[in-house]
């Protein structure tokens, strides 16, 4: 076992991480991954076996879905640190079985109070995206710790200290590196090596850790213990807050690297002022016999998924379409909904977002008439006007799709009382900003790059430009579905803007196409986001329906994989199904408290 000292110029700091090729004393072998589990007592599905086990441990010890969701999320901050963690933010959707209500927490990161529309401009020109990402400039005020605290205070039965215990253990004892973790590390090696604190954590011996080796993160364990002892106020005020601000305002880059890691503008007053939004209503659309609830803006997930569902329902019964016509209409509804999303959705605290109108049946009908069974639409498609819907009309100028990072993580949890959590959290890019807070063990987000650097179309108002205290638009789509007022399923996915199309495709597969939840998650995916070509996985391109779609005018570009969904479903006899990816991202991990078939 080799201790790797973390360097932060000009001083040698304390040991941050211990790397080993064998499990250290006290560390448990990782539980096996399974993409599907059925049973009673509650269910958890995440991308990681250790995180799923942390959630199951809490449920088994009497905690509820909220307690287990926080425990699993904290564990992901250790084992999936390039996609999640306390340096980021997310959206938390909770179904309370006792009241029958769906609640949400907007824990999205915020820009500093001095941010303006020129945040990512230099000499009047937008920064290169890669330069903006790996900088303090991209770091927003993290919302994840405040989300955990708010969720536990409102609906949990455990303290934050209790919820963090499993994750503390994993950080102290270590987790086993898999192919996905090593691959993501290798993809980030060129920038991780330029930040000594990050290199010490994730590049043992100057290279990505070997598959099967064990990574420990005692610094993160100590940070979790600090939050357990003093509460989340220790994150937003005091020495830890000062360390976060010092790191983003003075990125601790190796001077020899030559990297220009631009300083950020968030300060301690911005951290102290951060608040989650826990009082806004979820989005809601009726889809056949189901009520579909998701996240309202600042996320665009709920409005875009909801609009697409409404468009498809207006066109007829999705279950009756042939394979090619089903995929055609799914792609067209996605194309139309994204045209509207890019034009209208931003942070409602800063811009006027027509959420209700985007989700109205009248507006869906005015957009559904654009879909022809005989040919595909041409992108970029112009948006409609949800406040003044007119059949088959648009507002003139099309708005291009902005870039969003492909990462993030999603978890779903249900408990024995029928409560459900659907929670998507992120630090944006794989590896976030690439900047670790020295001595604290976590990466900072690059979430502010989700803003549009300049208006997407000249002369067209852009709802997603940077602004003071503003939340950047997101595509995260944590979703809960009820049937006859009772919980039916929950799902969501990572994947940047493909989150929306992935969630939509899983919902359609399960609710309309007769697939089981695990089949809907495993099915081949395509993602149309108002672009000339539709992204599609190899398995989708191998479908027999491809020829028919191309004959209608659809064009495709191949991508290795789209999304990494998880879900839970309640069966009529009260058992829970937990489902995760069988292959994508190395496969997910689904488990139940008491397995039973």
LUMBA-626157 format. One record per residue (C-alpha): residue number from 1; x, y, z. Coordinates in nm, 2 decimals, m for minus. Last residue first. Layout:
! residues N
> NUM|X|Y|Z $
...
This chain:
! residues 597
> 597|m4.01|m1.36|m0.70 $
> 596|m3.87|m1.25|m0.36 $
> 595|m3.57|m1.05|m0.24 $
> 594|m3.61|m0.88|0.10 $
> 593|m3.45|m0.54|0.11 $
> 592|m3.44|m0.49|m0.27 $
> 591|m3.15|m0.43|m0.50 $
> 590|m3.05|m0.28|m0.84 $
> 589|m2.70|m0.20|m0.94 $
> 588|m2.60|m0.05|m1.28 $
> 587|m2.40|m0.19|m1.57 $
> 586|m2.05|m0.08|m1.69 $
> 585|m2.17|0.26|m1.79 $
> 584|m2.44|0.10|m2.02 $
> 583|m2.45|m0.29|m1.98 $
> 582|m2.75|m0.42|m1.78 $
> 581|m2.87|m0.08|m1.68 $
> 580|m3.08|m0.05|m1.37 $
> 579|m3.41|m0.19|m1.23 $
> 578|m3.57|m0.22|m0.89 $
> 577|m3.90|m0.40|m0.88 $
> 576|m4.10|m0.36|m0.56 $
> 575|m4.36|m0.60|m0.42 $
> 574|m4.70|m0.47|m0.32 $
> 573|m4.91|m0.74|m0.50 $
> 572|m4.99|m0.50|m0.79 $
> 571|m4.62|m0.44|m0.85 $
> 570|m4.45|m0.12|m0.75 $
> 569|m4.18|0.00|m0.99 $
> 568|m3.83|0.14|m0.94 $
> 567|m3.60|0.29|m1.20 $
> 566|m3.25|0.35|m1.32 $
> 565|m3.13|0.50|m1.64 $
> 564|m2.78|0.52|m1.79 $
> 563|m2.79|0.76|m2.08 $
> 562|m2.71|0.71|m2.45 $
> 561|m2.43|0.48|m2.56 $
> 560|m2.16|0.45|m2.82 $
> 559|m2.28|0.72|m3.05 $
> 558|m2.38|0.67|m3.42 $
> 557|m2.52|0.95|m3.63 $
> 556|m2.87|0.91|m3.79 $
> 555|m3.07|1.07|m4.06 $
> 554|m3.45|1.06|m4.07 $
> 553|m3.62|1.13|m4.40 $
> 552|m3.92|0.90|m4.40 $
> 551|m3.72|0.64|m4.59 $
> 550|m3.45|0.67|m4.32 $
> 549|m3.72|0.57|m4.07 $
> 548|m3.83|0.27|m4.27 $
> 547|m3.47|0.15|m4.31 $
> 546|m3.41|0.18|m3.94 $
> 545|m3.71|m0.02|m3.84 $
> 544|m3.52|m0.35|m3.87 $
> 543|m3.31|m0.24|m3.57 $
> 542|m2.93|m0.24|m3.61 $
> 541|m2.92|0.14|m3.58 $
> 540|m3.08|0.11|m3.24 $
> 539|m2.83|m0.14|m3.13 $
> 538|m2.54|0.08|m3.25 $
> 537|m2.68|0.37|m3.03 $
> 536|m2.84|0.66|m3.20 $
> 535|m2.79|1.04|m3.23 $
> 534|m3.05|1.19|m3.46 $
> 533|m2.92|1.41|m3.75 $
> 532|m3.03|1.75|m3.85 $
> 531|m3.08|1.86|m3.49 $
> 530|m3.39|1.94|m3.29 $
> 529|m3.29|1.72|m3.00 $
> 528|m3.34|1.37|m3.14 $
> 527|m3.20|1.10|m2.91 $
> 526|m3.20|0.73|m3.00 $
> 525|m3.19|0.43|m2.76 $
> 524|m3.18|0.05|m2.77 $
> 523|m3.39|m0.11|m2.49 $
> 522|m3.23|m0.19|m2.16 $
> 521|m3.43|0.06|m1.95 $
> 520|m3.76|m0.04|m2.12 $
> 519|m3.68|m0.41|m2.07 $
> 518|m3.60|m0.35|m1.70 $
> 517|m3.93|m0.17|m1.66 $
> 516|m4.13|m0.44|m1.84 $
> 515|m4.22|m0.35|m2.20 $
> 514|m4.58|m0.32|m2.31 $
> 513|m4.53|m0.03|m2.55 $
> 512|m4.73|0.24|m2.38 $
> 511|m4.64|0.29|m2.01 $
> 510|m4.31|0.09|m2.00 $
> 509|m4.16|0.17|m2.34 $
> 508|m4.30|0.52|m2.34 $
> 507|m4.16|0.60|m2.00 $
> 506|m3.82|0.46|m2.09 $
> 505|m3.82|0.66|m2.41 $
> 504|m3.91|0.98|m2.24 $
> 503|m3.65|0.94|m1.97 $
> 502|m3.38|0.87|m2.24 $
> 501|m3.50|1.17|m2.45 $
> 500|m3.48|1.41|m2.16 $
> 499|m3.15|1.28|m2.02 $
> 498|m3.01|1.31|m2.37 $
> 497|m2.95|1.68|m2.29 $
> 496|m2.68|1.59|m2.05 $
> 495|m2.66|1.21|m2.00 $
> 494|m2.78|1.09|m1.66 $
> 493|m3.11|0.91|m1.62 $
> 492|m3.45|0.91|m1.46 $
> 491|m3.72|0.67|m1.33 $
> 490|m4.00|0.63|m1.09 $
> 489|m4.29|0.38|m1.10 $
> 488|m4.65|0.31|m1.00 $
> 487|m4.73|0.49|m0.68 $
> 486|m5.10|0.52|m0.62 $
> 485|m5.33|0.80|m0.72 $
> 484|m5.51|0.59|m0.98 $
> 483|m5.17|0.53|m1.14 $
> 482|m4.88|0.75|m1.03 $
> 481|m4.55|0.82|m1.21 $
> 480|m4.25|0.98|m1.06 $
> 479|m3.98|1.14|m1.27 $
> 478|m3.63|1.28|m1.22 $
> 477|m3.56|1.47|m1.55 $
> 476|m3.23|1.65|m1.55 $
> 475|m3.20|1.87|m1.86 $
> 474|m3.07|2.18|m1.68 $
> 473|m3.09|2.55|m1.73 $
> 472|m2.83|2.75|m1.54 $
> 471|m2.95|2.89|m1.20 $
> 470|m2.91|3.26|m1.16 $
> 469|m2.76|3.44|m0.86 $
> 468|m2.65|3.73|m1.09 $
> 467|m2.70|3.64|m1.46 $
> 466|m2.57|3.40|m1.72 $
> 465|m2.77|3.35|m2.04 $
> 464|m3.04|3.08|m2.04 $
> 463|m3.36|3.26|m2.14 $
> 462|m3.22|3.38|m2.47 $
> 461|m3.43|3.65|m2.64 $
> 460|m3.40|3.62|m3.03 $
> 459|m3.21|3.90|m3.21 $
> 458|m2.92|3.68|m3.30 $
> 457|m2.99|3.31|m3.22 $
> 456|m2.82|3.11|m2.94 $
> 455|m2.75|3.42|m2.74 $
> 454|m2.39|3.41|m2.61 $
> 453|m2.22|3.19|m2.35 $
> 452|m2.54|2.98|m2.31 $
> 451|m2.54|2.87|m1.95 $
> 450|m2.47|2.50|m1.88 $
> 449|m2.10|2.62|m1.85 $
> 448|m2.21|2.74|m1.50 $
> 447|m2.22|2.38|m1.38 $
> 446|m1.84|2.33|m1.38 $
> 445|m1.86|2.15|m1.05 $
> 444|m1.59|2.13|m0.78 $
> 443|m1.42|1.80|m0.70 $
> 442|m1.42|1.65|m0.35 $
> 441|m1.15|1.54|m0.10 $
> 440|m1.14|1.83|0.14 $
> 439|m0.76|1.87|0.19 $
> 438|m0.72|2.07|m0.13 $
> 437|m1.06|2.14|m0.30 $
> 436|m1.03|1.93|m0.62 $
> 435|m1.04|2.11|m0.96 $
> 434|m1.13|1.91|m1.27 $
> 433|m1.41|2.15|m1.33 $
> 432|m1.66|1.86|m1.32 $
> 431|m1.48|1.52|m1.36 $
> 430|m1.72|1.40|m1.62 $
> 429|m1.88|1.73|m1.71 $
> 428|m2.17|1.86|m1.49 $
> 427|m2.11|1.81|m1.11 $
> 426|m2.43|1.61|m1.10 $
> 425|m2.74|1.49|m0.92 $
> 424|m3.07|1.33|m1.03 $
> 423|m3.31|1.20|m0.76 $
> 422|m3.63|1.00|m0.79 $
> 421|m3.75|0.93|m0.43 $
> 420|m4.05|0.71|m0.36 $
> 419|m4.27|0.65|m0.05 $
> 418|m4.48|0.33|m0.05 $
> 417|m4.45|0.25|0.32 $
> 416|m4.19|m0.03|0.25 $
> 415|m3.95|0.21|0.09 $
> 414|m3.87|0.32|m0.27 $
> 413|m3.55|0.46|m0.41 $
> 412|m3.43|0.58|m0.75 $
> 411|m3.08|0.71|m0.83 $
> 410|m2.95|0.92|m1.12 $
> 409|m2.60|1.03|m1.21 $
> 408|m2.45|1.32|m1.41 $
> 407|m2.25|1.31|m1.74 $
> 406|m2.28|1.41|m2.10 $
> 405|m2.19|1.78|m2.07 $
> 404|m2.44|2.01|m2.24 $
> 403|m2.39|2.20|m2.57 $
> 402|m2.66|2.44|m2.69 $
> 401|m2.92|2.32|m2.95 $
> 400|m2.98|2.59|m3.21 $
> 399|m3.28|2.83|m3.20 $
> 398|m3.51|2.85|m3.50 $
> 397|m3.64|3.19|m3.61 $
> 396|m4.01|3.25|m3.69 $
> 395|m4.25|3.21|m3.40 $
> 394|m4.40|2.89|m3.53 $
> 393|m4.74|2.78|m3.65 $
> 392|m4.88|2.43|m3.70 $
> 391|m5.21|2.53|m3.52 $
> 390|m5.18|2.85|m3.33 $
> 389|m5.09|2.87|m2.97 $
> 388|m5.06|3.22|m2.82 $
> 387|m4.88|3.18|m2.49 $
> 386|m4.70|2.86|m2.60 $
> 385|m4.55|3.04|m2.90 $
> 384|m4.40|2.78|m3.13 $
> 383|m4.03|2.71|m3.18 $
> 382|m3.86|2.69|m3.52 $
> 381|m3.73|2.36|m3.63 $
> 380|m3.35|2.32|m3.67 $
> 379|m3.42|2.07|m3.81 $
> 378|m3.64|1.94|m4.09 $
> 377|m3.95|1.74|m4.01 $
> 376|m3.97|1.37|m4.11 $
> 375|m4.20|1.24|m4.38 $
> 374|m4.51|1.03|m4.43 $
> 373|m4.68|1.00|m4.09 $
> 372|m4.68|1.38|m4.07 $
> 371|m4.61|1.56|m3.75 $
> 370|m4.67|1.94|m3.75 $
> 369|m5.02|1.88|m3.62 $
> 368|m4.87|1.78|m3.29 $
> 367|m4.76|2.14|m3.22 $
> 366|m5.10|2.31|m3.20 $
> 365|m5.23|2.00|m3.02 $
> 364|m4.96|2.02|m2.76 $
> 363|m5.04|2.39|m2.70 $
> 362|m5.40|2.30|m2.63 $
> 361|m5.31|2.02|m2.41 $
> 360|m5.11|2.25|m2.19 $
> 359|m4.76|2.17|m2.07 $
> 358|m4.58|2.45|m2.25 $
> 357|m4.86|2.69|m2.13 $
> 356|m4.81|2.60|m1.76 $
> 355|m4.43|2.64|m1.78 $
> 354|m4.44|2.97|m1.97 $
> 353|m4.10|3.08|m1.83 $
> 352|m4.06|3.45|m1.74 $
> 351|m3.69|3.51|m1.68 $
> 350|m3.47|3.55|m1.36 $
> 349|m3.65|3.35|m1.09 $
> 348|m3.79|3.13|m1.36 $
> 347|m3.44|3.00|m1.44 $
> 346|m3.45|2.91|m1.81 $
> 345|m3.70|2.76|m2.06 $
> 344|m3.85|2.93|m2.37 $
> 343|m3.64|2.91|m2.68 $
> 342|m3.43|2.59|m2.62 $
> 341|m3.73|2.41|m2.47 $
> 340|m3.96|2.49|m2.76 $
> 339|m3.73|2.35|m3.03 $
> 338|m3.66|2.06|m2.79 $
> 337|m4.03|1.98|m2.77 $
> 336|m4.06|1.97|m3.15 $
> 335|m3.76|1.74|m3.20 $
> 334|m3.87|1.51|m2.92 $
> 333|m4.22|1.48|m3.06 $
> 332|m4.07|1.40|m3.40 $
> 331|m3.84|1.13|m3.26 $
> 330|m4.12|0.96|m3.07 $
> 329|m4.34|0.99|m3.38 $
> 328|m4.09|0.82|m3.61 $
> 327|m4.01|0.56|m3.34 $
> 326|m4.37|0.46|m3.31 $
> 325|m4.43|0.48|m3.69 $
> 324|m4.14|0.24|m3.75 $
> 323|m4.25|m0.01|m3.49 $
> 322|m4.62|0.01|m3.58 $
> 321|m4.83|0.24|m3.38 $
> 320|m5.12|0.11|m3.17 $
> 319|m4.95|0.15|m2.83 $
> 318|m4.90|0.52|m2.89 $
> 317|m5.27|0.58|m2.90 $
> 316|m5.34|0.89|m3.10 $
> 315|m5.17|1.21|m3.21 $
> 314|m5.27|1.41|m2.91 $
> 313|m5.11|1.15|m2.69 $
> 312|m4.77|1.19|m2.87 $
> 311|m4.79|1.57|m2.83 $
> 310|m4.88|1.55|m2.47 $
> 309|m4.59|1.31|m2.40 $
> 308|m4.35|1.54|m2.58 $
> 307|m4.47|1.84|m2.38 $
> 306|m4.42|1.65|m2.05 $
> 305|m4.07|1.53|m2.14 $
> 304|m3.98|1.89|m2.23 $
> 303|m4.15|2.06|m1.93 $
> 302|m4.03|1.81|m1.67 $
> 301|m3.67|1.81|m1.80 $
> 300|m3.62|2.18|m1.86 $
> 299|m3.48|2.22|m1.51 $
> 298|m3.48|2.57|m1.37 $
> 297|m3.77|2.49|m1.43 $
> 296|m4.01|2.23|m1.31 $
> 295|m3.90|1.87|m1.22 $
> 294|m4.12|1.57|m1.28 $
> 293|m4.47|1.42|m1.23 $
> 292|m4.65|1.19|m1.47 $
> 291|m5.01|1.10|m1.39 $
> 290|m5.11|0.77|m1.56 $
> 289|m5.42|0.62|m1.71 $
> 288|m5.35|0.77|m2.05 $
> 287|m5.08|1.03|m2.00 $
> 286|m5.18|1.31|m1.76 $
> 285|m4.92|1.58|m1.73 $
> 284|m4.76|1.73|m1.41 $
> 283|m4.46|1.95|m1.35 $
> 282|m4.37|1.97|m0.98 $
> 281|m4.48|2.26|m0.77 $
> 280|m4.23|2.50|m0.62 $
> 279|m4.17|2.52|m0.24 $
> 278|m3.84|2.35|m0.19 $
> 277|m3.61|2.59|m0.37 $
> 276|m3.27|2.54|m0.23 $
> 275|m3.10|2.84|m0.07 $
> 274|m2.75|2.99|m0.11 $
> 273|m2.67|3.32|0.06 $
> 272|m2.38|3.19|0.26 $
> 271|m2.21|3.05|m0.05 $
> 270|m2.26|3.38|m0.24 $
> 269|m2.12|3.58|0.06 $
> 268|m1.82|3.35|0.06 $
> 267|m1.73|3.44|m0.30 $
> 266|m1.82|3.32|m0.65 $
> 265|m1.62|3.50|m0.92 $
> 264|m1.40|3.22|m1.06 $
> 263|m1.04|3.24|m1.15 $
> 262|m0.92|3.12|m1.50 $
> 261|m0.72|2.80|m1.51 $
> 260|m0.46|2.90|m1.77 $
> 259|m0.26|2.58|m1.79 $
> 258|0.12|2.61|m1.84 $
> 257|0.16|2.28|m1.65 $
> 256|0.47|2.40|m1.46 $
> 255|0.26|2.63|m1.25 $
> 254|0.06|2.33|m1.12 $
> 253|m0.29|2.46|m1.08 $
> 252|m0.45|2.55|m0.74 $
> 251|m0.73|2.75|m0.89 $
> 250|m0.73|3.09|m0.71 $
> 249|m1.09|3.21|m0.71 $
> 248|m1.22|2.85|m0.72 $
> 247|m0.99|2.72|m0.45 $
> 246|m1.01|3.02|m0.23 $
> 245|m1.39|3.00|m0.25 $
> 244|m1.40|2.63|m0.15 $
> 243|m1.15|2.68|0.13 $
> 242|m1.34|2.97|0.27 $
> 241|m1.66|2.76|0.27 $
> 240|m1.47|2.49|0.45 $
> 239|m1.34|2.74|0.71 $
> 238|m1.67|2.90|0.80 $
> 237|m2.00|2.93|0.61 $
> 236|m2.17|2.73|0.34 $
> 235|m2.03|2.39|0.41 $
> 234|m2.02|2.42|0.79 $
> 233|m2.38|2.53|0.77 $
> 232|m2.45|2.19|0.64 $
> 231|m2.45|2.04|0.98 $
> 230|m2.18|2.07|1.25 $
> 229|m2.10|1.71|1.34 $
> 228|m2.23|1.52|1.04 $
> 227|m2.10|1.80|0.80 $
> 226|m1.75|1.77|0.96 $
> 225|m1.77|1.39|0.95 $
> 224|m1.85|1.41|0.57 $
> 223|m1.54|1.64|0.53 $
> 222|m1.33|1.39|0.72 $
> 221|m1.45|1.10|0.50 $
> 220|m1.37|1.32|0.20 $
> 219|m1.02|1.37|0.32 $
> 218|m0.98|1.00|0.39 $
> 217|m1.04|0.91|0.03 $
> 216|m0.95|0.55|m0.03 $
> 215|m0.90|0.38|m0.37 $
> 214|m0.87|0.01|m0.40 $
> 213|m0.72|m0.17|m0.70 $
> 212|m0.92|m0.41|m0.91 $
> 211|m0.89|m0.21|m1.23 $
> 210|m0.57|m0.01|m1.21 $
> 209|m0.57|0.35|m1.10 $
> 208|m0.51|0.61|m1.37 $
> 207|m0.16|0.74|m1.40 $
> 206|0.08|0.97|m1.21 $
> 205|0.18|0.72|m0.94 $
> 204|m0.18|0.73|m0.82 $
> 203|m0.38|0.96|m1.05 $
> 202|m0.71|1.01|m0.88 $
> 201|m0.65|1.17|m0.54 $
> 200|m0.30|1.30|m0.58 $
> 199|m0.37|1.42|m0.93 $
> 198|m0.67|1.62|m0.81 $
> 197|m0.47|1.79|m0.54 $
> 196|m0.18|1.86|m0.78 $
> 195|m0.40|2.01|m1.05 $
> 194|m0.24|1.98|m1.39 $
> 193|m0.25|1.60|m1.38 $
> 192|m0.63|1.61|m1.37 $
> 191|m0.64|1.80|m1.71 $
> 190|m0.46|1.54|m1.93 $
> 189|m0.59|1.25|m1.72 $
> 188|m0.95|1.32|m1.78 $
> 187|m1.03|1.04|m2.02 $
> 186|m0.80|0.82|m1.82 $
> 185|m1.01|0.88|m1.51 $
> 184|m1.33|0.80|m1.69 $
> 183|m1.18|0.48|m1.82 $
> 182|m1.05|0.38|m1.47 $
> 181|m1.39|0.44|m1.32 $
> 180|m1.57|0.25|m1.59 $
> 179|m1.34|m0.04|m1.58 $
> 178|m1.38|m0.09|m1.21 $
> 177|m1.19|0.05|m0.91 $
> 176|m1.27|m0.12|m0.58 $
> 175|m1.38|0.10|m0.29 $
> 174|m1.19|0.23|0.01 $
> 173|m1.19|0.19|0.39 $
> 172|m1.23|0.56|0.49 $
> 171|m1.44|0.68|0.19 $
> 170|m1.66|0.37|0.21 $
> 169|m1.71|0.41|0.58 $
> 168|m1.79|0.78|0.55 $
> 167|m2.04|0.69|0.28 $
> 166|m2.22|0.44|0.51 $
> 165|m2.23|0.70|0.80 $
> 164|m2.37|0.99|0.60 $
> 163|m2.74|0.92|0.66 $
> 162|m2.68|0.90|1.03 $
> 161|m2.50|1.23|1.05 $
> 160|m2.77|1.39|0.83 $
> 159|m3.02|1.28|1.09 $
> 158|m3.27|1.00|1.02 $
> 157|m3.65|1.00|0.97 $
> 156|m3.66|1.20|0.65 $
> 155|m3.94|1.41|0.51 $
> 154|m3.88|1.78|0.57 $
> 153|m3.55|1.79|0.76 $
> 152|m3.40|1.50|0.56 $
> 151|m3.49|1.66|0.22 $
> 150|m3.37|2.00|0.33 $
> 149|m3.03|1.87|0.46 $
> 148|m2.97|1.66|0.15 $
> 147|m3.06|1.95|m0.08 $
> 146|m2.83|2.19|0.11 $
> 145|m2.54|1.95|0.07 $
> 144|m2.61|1.92|m0.30 $
> 143|m2.65|2.28|m0.39 $
> 142|m2.30|2.39|m0.49 $
> 141|m2.24|2.76|m0.57 $
> 140|m2.14|2.76|m0.93 $
> 139|m1.79|2.68|m1.07 $
> 138|m1.73|2.76|m1.44 $
> 137|m1.51|3.06|m1.37 $
> 136|m1.29|2.85|m1.14 $
> 135|m1.15|2.69|m1.46 $
> 134|m1.15|2.36|m1.65 $
> 133|m1.49|2.41|m1.82 $
> 132|m1.43|2.75|m1.96 $
> 131|m1.11|2.66|m2.13 $
> 130|m1.28|2.35|m2.28 $
> 129|m1.57|2.56|m2.41 $
> 128|m1.35|2.81|m2.59 $
> 127|m1.42|3.14|m2.43 $
> 126|m1.69|3.36|m2.60 $
> 125|m1.57|3.68|m2.77 $
> 124|m1.61|4.04|m2.64 $
> 123|m1.24|4.06|m2.54 $
> 122|m1.31|3.76|m2.32 $
> 121|m1.66|3.64|m2.27 $
> 120|m1.78|3.37|m2.04 $
> 119|m1.94|3.58|m1.77 $
> 118|m2.05|3.85|m2.02 $
> 117|m2.42|3.80|m1.94 $
> 116|m2.36|3.89|m1.58 $
> 115|m2.23|3.73|m1.27 $
> 114|m2.18|3.96|m0.96 $
> 113|m2.42|3.77|m0.74 $
> 112|m2.24|3.45|m0.80 $
> 111|m2.39|3.19|m1.03 $
> 110|m2.62|2.92|m0.88 $
> 109|m2.60|2.54|m0.85 $
> 108|m2.93|2.35|m0.87 $
> 107|m3.08|2.21|m0.55 $
> 106|m3.44|2.24|m0.67 $
> 105|m3.63|2.03|m0.43 $
> 104|m3.96|1.87|m0.53 $
> 103|m4.28|1.74|m0.38 $
> 102|m4.53|1.49|m0.50 $
> 101|m4.85|1.44|m0.29 $
> 100|m5.05|1.13|m0.20 $
> 99|m5.05|1.25|0.16 $
> 98|m4.92|0.94|0.34 $
> 97|m4.76|0.81|0.02 $
> 96|m4.52|1.11|0.00 $
> 95|m4.37|1.11|m0.35 $
> 94|m4.03|1.29|m0.36 $
> 93|m3.85|1.45|m0.65 $
> 92|m3.49|1.58|m0.58 $
> 91|m3.30|1.79|m0.84 $
> 90|m2.93|1.84|m0.85 $
> 89|m2.61|2.01|m0.73 $
> 88|m2.23|1.99|m0.73 $
> 87|m1.93|2.00|m0.50 $
> 86|m2.10|1.77|m0.25 $
> 85|m2.07|1.48|m0.49 $
> 84|m2.17|1.36|m0.84 $
> 83|m2.05|1.26|m1.18 $
> 82|m1.67|1.24|m1.15 $
> 81|m1.70|1.13|m0.78 $
> 80|m1.87|0.80|m0.86 $
> 79|m1.74|0.60|m0.57 $
> 78|m1.71|0.86|m0.30 $
> 77|m1.99|1.11|m0.40 $
> 76|m2.19|0.80|m0.50 $
> 75|m2.19|0.71|m0.13 $
> 74|m2.34|1.04|m0.04 $
> 73|m2.61|0.99|m0.30 $
> 72|m2.69|0.64|m0.16 $
> 71|m2.72|0.78|0.20 $
> 70|m2.93|1.07|0.08 $
> 69|m3.16|0.83|m0.11 $
> 68|m3.18|0.60|0.19 $
> 67|m3.30|0.87|0.43 $
> 66|m3.55|0.99|0.17 $
> 65|m3.68|0.64|0.11 $
> 64|m3.74|0.57|0.48 $
> 63|m3.51|0.44|0.74 $
> 62|m3.58|0.12|0.94 $
> 61|m3.24|m0.05|0.95 $
> 60|m3.31|m0.24|0.63 $
> 59|m3.39|0.08|0.45 $
> 58|m3.06|0.24|0.56 $
> 57|m2.86|m0.07|0.46 $
> 56|m3.04|m0.08|0.13 $
> 55|m2.93|0.27|0.05 $
> 54|m2.57|0.20|0.13 $
> 53|m2.59|m0.12|m0.07 $
> 52|m2.71|0.08|m0.37 $
> 51|m2.41|0.31|m0.33 $
> 50|m2.17|0.03|m0.31 $
> 49|m2.31|m0.14|m0.61 $
> 48|m2.29|0.17|m0.83 $
> 47|m2.52|0.30|m1.11 $
> 46|m2.81|0.33|m0.88 $
> 45|m3.13|0.14|m0.80 $
> 44|m3.28|0.10|m0.45 $
> 43|m3.58|m0.10|m0.33 $
> 42|m3.81|m0.13|m0.03 $
> 41|m3.92|m0.39|0.22 $
> 40|m4.03|m0.64|m0.05 $
> 39|m3.90|m0.81|m0.35 $
> 38|m3.78|m0.80|m0.71 $
> 37|m3.43|m0.72|m0.83 $
> 36|m3.29|m0.61|m1.17 $
> 35|m2.96|m0.50|m1.31 $
> 34|m2.75|m0.69|m1.06 $
> 33|m2.41|m0.58|m0.95 $
> 32|m2.22|m0.80|m0.70 $
> 31|m2.14|m0.64|m0.36 $
> 30|m1.80|m0.48|m0.33 $
> 29|m1.56|m0.66|m0.11 $
> 28|m1.56|m0.51|0.24 $
> 27|m1.29|m0.28|0.37 $
> 26|m1.19|m0.31|0.74 $
> 25|m0.83|m0.41|0.67 $
> 24|m0.73|m0.29|0.32 $
> 23|m0.86|m0.46|0.00 $
> 22|m0.57|m0.54|m0.23 $
> 21|m0.39|m0.35|m0.51 $
> 20|m0.36|m0.04|m0.29 $
> 19|m0.40|0.33|m0.31 $
> 18|m0.42|0.56|m0.01 $
> 17|m0.56|0.91|m0.06 $
> 16|m0.52|1.26|0.07 $
> 15|m0.19|1.25|0.26 $
> 14|m0.12|1.59|0.42 $
> 13|0.01|1.89|0.22 $
> 12|0.35|1.96|0.06 $
> 11|0.37|2.33|0.02 $
> 10|0.42|2.57|m0.28 $
> 9|0.22|2.47|m0.45 $
> 8|m0.04|2.21|m0.36 $
> 7|0.10|1.86|m0.36 $
> 6|m0.11|1.57|m0.23 $
> 5|0.11|1.29|m0.08 $
> 4|0.03|0.94|m0.21 $
> 3|0.05|0.67|0.05 $
> 2|0.14|0.33|m0.10 $
> 1|0.00|0.00|0.00 $
